Amino acid sequence: AVRQAESVIKNIIKEITIEASRQGQNVSETLAAFLVKAAVLNPDQDFSSERALTKSDVQQLISICVNMLMSTQSPAMDTIRMQVHFDMNYSKRVDFLDEHRHMLEERLQPILREITDTRARSKEEIDILFRKVVSYILLRSGLGSPTDILVVKEASAALQSVLPPSELGTFMVLSKTEKVQQLAELTHICTGIRLFNKECGKGGAGIDDLSGILRDAIQTTSEQLEFEMSHTLKYAYELTAALVHVIDSPLPPPPESTIKDMKESLINARQHQAFLKILMADVLTCAEQLDKLEDEFRMKMESLRTTVQTKTAVPTSQVYPLFIAVSQIWCGFQDEVVLLSVLSSLLTSLAPFTKNTAEIVARDEIKIVVNQSVVLSDEQRRIQKSNLEDRVDVTAYRKAEFLFPENIKNFNQLPLEFNTFCAHMVGVQNGVIVPGNPSIGVLQYRGKYYAFSNREAADAFANEPEKHLSMSVNAGKRNPELIHLLGMHSHLAPLRNGKMEGLIVPPVMKADAGTQTDTHPMESNIVKSYEWNEWELRRKAIKLANLRQKLTHSTQTDLSHYRRENDTQVYLSKTKESQTRSDHATSVPKPAMFMAGLRGKDIKPQKVELTLDVATHNNIHS
């Protein structure tokens, strides 16, 4: 059910943005989602959290939101747009600086990856790697452009004094994490060297006077803020006085449309005032941070001069930490420049959202009401109601608990509800905001604190707190621009129906994203001797096989006896013949011996020799 509700809500938001775009208004999904929430919360609309949205409800909801977006002359719509714009573009100081550094790291990833993945072998490749390191240092430090020849020369000289090209071999054998760490350290050291040289009047190409630039920018931004604040407060004081006069006057009030415009313009002015206060506080913090950075920079430079003086050689253990400290301080200057630039841009972007308020205040019918009233500043209004007789009579209440400056510590730091505005006037007058006066008494109810503009308002609210709180919350639902200004989020009951639950959740933001796997995800397992190229492996094998000046030794033990194969190679025998000039032969008698008398009895055997001489033997056989 929840997923189905989210799908319905996303479709509603999409339809609103498409319809508004057709009518010439570019609307963000965040603004559309806020208007959907506001339309559903409005008690005057027929949207119940106890039932699911029908098709006709969806069409009606889309129509209401589009009509609100088309109200280009409405101060209430300007206030909502201003709130959404500020929330989307403003970040706290720490969050913004973290995001800025993260974006800088993302931009430097391509060149950083080239440096960490390079395996330079020849002199030309080492020179290319050195130039890449110089470019990386310049981009990361922000001290000049890598395309400026003079800047590159200074950065190269600074890097050579720390890491000459001949020592890049030790850099290349490091793991990727170690390379990244050393590059960051080299950047700080080289930046510190260049800043010190500039301070000594040697070099400094491409290095701006950030301290002076910040001074001028802070003064300009402060003057612009004071100018905008003075106009905004003038509108707020005049409209507050006019509305209070209309409420208190026994005379017939102006037309309802005029009162509505005055009320919406007052909310717009107060919201603009709240945002300007935030920007003023940030600019003041920038000024304080600038003073602190200047003092630290001056001290570190003095330490460097004392350490270096006129020495030709200084131990790196003494001077490198100082260079790194100077570089880090300079990064602080750069952060303040970026932050101040964003604050100035945001201040300028708020101006269009107050244009309708200025036009409404300049109307004749509004001027007549303003001239009939007594215009007071917020401080004057508090002082006017600070007498003892204006205070709440505590004895008249048994259950209600009022707090005063004299009976509680840190009274001025109490977290007042509704952004210190009168809780009674917001509900009774349907969204009229009048500054509260804590000195007449702060009501503590259910762990929350409420201020009021006068004693009568405090008495009425204290007698029926639930009733007046309900009226104030309904006023916020009818005027959604009050929700953010008065901080009424905790007072709005969440929608319980599963079909409507997602309406109070900001829309899901989508973005295209990509990822790339590192060449070596596990740095500790990199084998430097690994080669994938077959021919490289062959070359290494041939090199290892060079045995001309090598000897092979072997030893046979009892354990290995008769356990190895032996081969022996011998020369095969050859058949040889020789030939002479003449043939000669010799003959010898052939012996012939016989035994006689072997068959007879009483006859002794005798050996008979029948050997013939050679001539007789040859004649017989011939």
Secondary structure by P-SEA (a helix, b strand, c coil): caaaaaaaaaaaaaaaaaaaaaacccccaaaaaaaaaaaaacccccccccccccaaaaaaaaaaaaaaaaccccaaaaaaaaaaaaaaccccaaaaaaaaaaaaaaaaaaaaaaaaacccccaaaaaaaaaaaaaaaaaaacccccccaaaaaaaaaaaaaccccccccccccccaaaaaaaaaaaaaaaaaaaaaaaaaccccccccaaaaaaaaaaaaaaaaaaaaaaaaaaaaaaaaaaaaaaaacccccccaaaaaaaaaaaaaaaaaaaaaaaaaaaaaaaaaaaaaaaaaaaaaaaaaaaaccccccccccccaaaaaaaaaaaaaaaaaaaaaaaaaaaaaaacccaaaaaaaaacaaaaaaaaabbbbcaaaaaaaaccccccccccccccbbbbccccccccccccccccccccccccccccccccccccccccccccbbbbbccaaaaaaaaacaaaaaaaaaaaaaacccccccccccccccccccccccccccccbbbbbbbbbbccccccccccccccccaaaaaaaaaaaaccccbbbbbbbcccccccbbbbbbbbbbbbbbbbccbbbbbbbbbbbbbbcccccccbbbbbbbbcccaaaaaaaac
